[in-house]
Amino acid sequence: LRATPPRMKHAGKQGTPARQAYEPPATRLQPDPSPVPPAPPSSGQPDNTSPPEAVPPPFSMLTIQCRGMYSTAEDIRLHVEQLDVPPAVVILTETKLTQGTSQQPWCRHTLQGYRMYHSTHPVWRNPQAGVSVALQRDIMDACDSVKEHTPEHLQGFLTHLELHLPASQPLHVLGTYYPTGVQGSRIIRQQINAYVCDIL
């Protein structure tokens, strides 16, 4: 910017011109309030910093009380398929399956991409109780082995799977159904609690 010096004022006809102190004109230019610091000097060594590792998705579980799997199989399938992240384990309680119906195609294909394990009550004339555990295929492929430990006296009320994963302690998955309002319900609940406590 080039400033124009102000005009000199005359004291009078006979006097000499009076000079005033020069004042630079105001400017709108202001210093940067947040200057960018200079880049640090390079050491000349390559940057060996590795990018952060990807975090695996959480191991999620879903429990659904069916109250009869035959009449709710389609609803179960749609509900699981609409989830943003499919759960690794789906536990179905009160399936009311028999040993025969649990092997039928409609039952085996209810959850695509899962392997199902069923615990059915031995009463076949009036099916009741029933617990099924579905494992995602990706989990199955990652396991060295999957063992089923459901005890005979708790068939229909508990399903126990033991998953052996690489570089990990065995993972126990237990699905339970606590009966109420029928003969022997309290004893069955006590037996379930005792079994679970032994696992823990």
C-alpha positions as CSV (number, residue, x, y, z in Angstrom):
1,L,0.0,0.0,0.0
2,R,1.3,3.5,-0.9
3,A,0.2,6.2,1.4
4,T,-0.3,9.8,0.2
5,P,1.3,12.3,2.6
6,P,-1.1,14.9,4.0
7,R,-1.1,18.5,2.7
8,M,0.8,21.0,4.8
9,K,-1.1,23.8,6.5
10,H,0.1,27.4,6.3
11,A,0.4,29.5,9.4
12,G,-0.4,32.7,7.5
13,K,0.7,34.8,4.6
14,Q,4.0,35.9,6.1
15,G,4.7,32.7,8.1
16,T,6.4,29.5,7.0
17,P,4.4,26.4,6.4
18,A,3.9,24.3,9.5
19,R,4.6,20.6,9.2
20,Q,2.5,17.9,10.9
21,A,3.7,14.5,12.0
22,Y,3.1,11.9,9.5
23,E,0.6,9.2,10.4
24,P,0.3,6.1,8.2
25,P,-3.2,5.4,7.0
26,A,-5.2,2.6,8.6
27,T,-5.2,-0.8,6.8
28,R,-7.6,-3.7,6.9
29,L,-4.8,-6.2,6.8
30,Q,-4.7,-8.1,10.1
31,P,-2.2,-10.8,11.3
32,D,-3.4,-14.4,11.0
33,P,-4.7,-15.4,14.5
34,S,-3.8,-19.0,13.9
35,P,-0.6,-19.3,11.9
36,V,0.2,-22.8,10.6
37,P,3.3,-24.1,12.4
38,P,6.2,-25.2,10.2
39,A,6.5,-28.9,9.4
40,P,9.0,-30.7,11.6
41,P,12.3,-31.6,9.9
42,S,12.4,-35.0,8.3
43,S,14.6,-37.6,9.9
44,G,15.2,-39.2,6.5
45,Q,13.9,-42.6,7.9
46,P,10.9,-44.4,6.3
47,D,7.7,-44.3,8.3
48,N,7.2,-47.9,9.5
49,T,4.0,-47.2,11.5
50,S,1.5,-49.9,10.7
51,P,-2.2,-49.0,10.3
52,P,-4.5,-50.0,13.2
53,E,-5.9,-53.5,13.0
54,A,-9.5,-53.9,12.1
55,V,-11.7,-54.6,15.1
56,P,-13.7,-57.8,14.7
57,P,-17.5,-57.6,15.1
58,P,-18.9,-58.3,18.5
59,F,-19.9,-61.9,19.4
60,S,-23.7,-61.3,19.7
61,M,-26.5,-63.6,20.7
62,L,-30.2,-63.5,20.2
63,T,-32.9,-65.3,22.2
64,I,-36.4,-65.8,20.9
65,Q,-39.3,-67.5,22.7
66,C,-41.1,-69.3,19.9
67,R,-44.2,-70.7,21.7
68,G,-44.3,-73.3,18.9
69,M,-41.7,-73.2,16.2
70,Y,-43.9,-74.7,13.5
71,S,-46.2,-71.7,13.5
72,T,-43.6,-69.1,13.9
73,A,-40.7,-70.3,11.7
74,E,-41.3,-67.7,9.0
75,D,-41.5,-64.9,11.5
76,I,-38.2,-66.0,13.1
77,R,-36.5,-66.2,9.7
78,L,-37.6,-62.7,8.7
79,H,-36.6,-61.2,12.0
80,V,-33.1,-62.6,11.9
81,E,-32.6,-61.6,8.2
82,Q,-33.7,-58.0,8.9
83,L,-31.0,-57.4,11.5
84,D,-28.1,-55.2,10.5
85,V,-25.5,-57.6,12.0
86,P,-26.6,-61.2,12.1
87,P,-26.1,-62.7,15.6
88,A,-23.4,-65.4,16.0
89,V,-25.8,-67.5,18.1
90,V,-29.6,-67.7,18.0
91,I,-31.3,-69.5,20.9
92,L,-34.9,-70.6,20.4
93,T,-37.0,-71.6,23.5
94,E,-40.3,-73.3,23.8
95,T,-40.0,-74.7,20.3
96,K,-42.4,-77.6,21.0
97,L,-40.5,-79.8,18.5
98,T,-40.3,-83.6,18.6
99,Q,-37.3,-85.6,17.5
100,G,-39.0,-86.2,14.2
101,T,-40.2,-82.7,13.4
102,S,-36.7,-81.3,14.2
103,Q,-35.3,-83.2,11.3
104,Q,-37.9,-82.0,8.7
105,P,-36.7,-79.7,5.9
106,W,-38.9,-76.7,7.0
107,C,-37.1,-76.8,10.4
108,R,-33.6,-77.4,9.2
109,H,-33.9,-74.5,6.7
110,T,-35.6,-72.0,9.0
111,L,-32.3,-70.0,9.5
112,Q,-30.1,-69.9,6.4
113,G,-26.4,-69.7,7.2
114,Y,-26.8,-71.5,10.6
115,R,-26.3,-75.0,11.9
116,M,-29.1,-75.9,14.4
117,Y,-28.9,-78.2,17.5
118,H,-32.1,-79.3,19.0
119,S,-33.1,-80.5,22.5
120,T,-36.6,-81.9,22.4
121,H,-39.0,-83.2,25.1
122,P,-39.6,-86.9,24.9
123,V,-43.4,-86.5,25.0
124,W,-44.5,-86.7,21.4
125,R,-48.3,-86.7,21.7
126,N,-48.4,-83.2,23.2
127,P,-45.1,-81.5,22.3
128,Q,-43.9,-79.1,24.9
129,A,-40.8,-77.2,26.0
130,G,-37.9,-77.6,23.6
131,V,-34.6,-75.6,23.2
132,S,-32.7,-75.1,19.9
133,V,-29.4,-73.4,19.4
134,A,-28.3,-72.1,16.0
135,L,-24.6,-71.4,15.3
136,Q,-23.6,-69.1,12.4
137,R,-21.7,-71.0,9.7
138,D,-18.7,-68.6,10.0
139,I,-18.4,-69.5,13.7
140,M,-18.7,-73.2,12.8
141,D,-15.9,-72.9,10.2
142,A,-13.6,-71.1,12.8
143,C,-14.1,-73.9,15.4
144,D,-11.8,-76.8,15.7
145,S,-14.7,-78.8,17.1
146,V,-18.2,-78.4,18.5
147,K,-19.3,-80.8,21.2
148,E,-22.9,-81.3,22.4
149,H,-23.3,-82.1,26.1
150,T,-27.1,-81.9,26.7
151,P,-27.9,-84.3,29.6
152,E,-30.6,-86.9,29.1
153,H,-32.7,-85.7,32.1
154,L,-32.8,-82.1,30.8
155,Q,-33.8,-82.9,27.2
156,G,-36.3,-80.2,26.1
157,F,-35.2,-77.8,28.8
158,L,-31.5,-77.2,28.1
159,T,-29.1,-77.3,25.1
160,H,-25.3,-77.2,25.9
161,L,-22.7,-76.8,23.2
162,E,-18.9,-76.5,23.8
163,L,-17.0,-74.6,21.1
164,H,-13.3,-75.1,20.7
165,L,-11.8,-72.1,19.0
166,P,-8.1,-71.6,18.0
167,A,-6.0,-69.8,20.7
168,S,-9.0,-69.6,23.1
169,Q,-10.5,-71.4,26.0
170,P,-13.5,-73.5,25.3
171,L,-16.7,-71.4,24.8
172,H,-19.8,-72.8,26.4
173,V,-23.2,-71.9,24.9
174,L,-26.2,-72.8,26.9
175,G,-29.8,-72.3,26.0
176,T,-32.4,-73.0,28.7
177,Y,-36.2,-73.1,29.0
178,Y,-37.6,-72.8,32.6
179,P,-41.0,-74.4,32.8
180,T,-43.8,-73.0,35.0
181,G,-47.2,-74.1,36.0
182,V,-46.7,-77.9,35.2
183,Q,-46.0,-80.8,37.5
184,G,-42.3,-81.0,38.5
185,S,-41.5,-77.5,37.2
186,R,-39.7,-76.5,40.4
187,I,-37.5,-79.6,40.4
188,I,-36.6,-79.1,36.7
189,R,-35.6,-75.4,37.4
190,Q,-33.4,-76.5,40.3
191,Q,-31.8,-79.1,38.1
192,I,-31.1,-76.5,35.4
193,N,-29.6,-74.1,37.9
194,A,-27.3,-76.9,39.3
195,Y,-26.1,-77.9,35.9
196,V,-25.3,-74.3,34.8
197,C,-23.5,-73.7,38.1
198,D,-21.3,-76.7,37.5
199,I,-20.3,-75.3,34.1
200,L,-19.5,-71.9,35.5
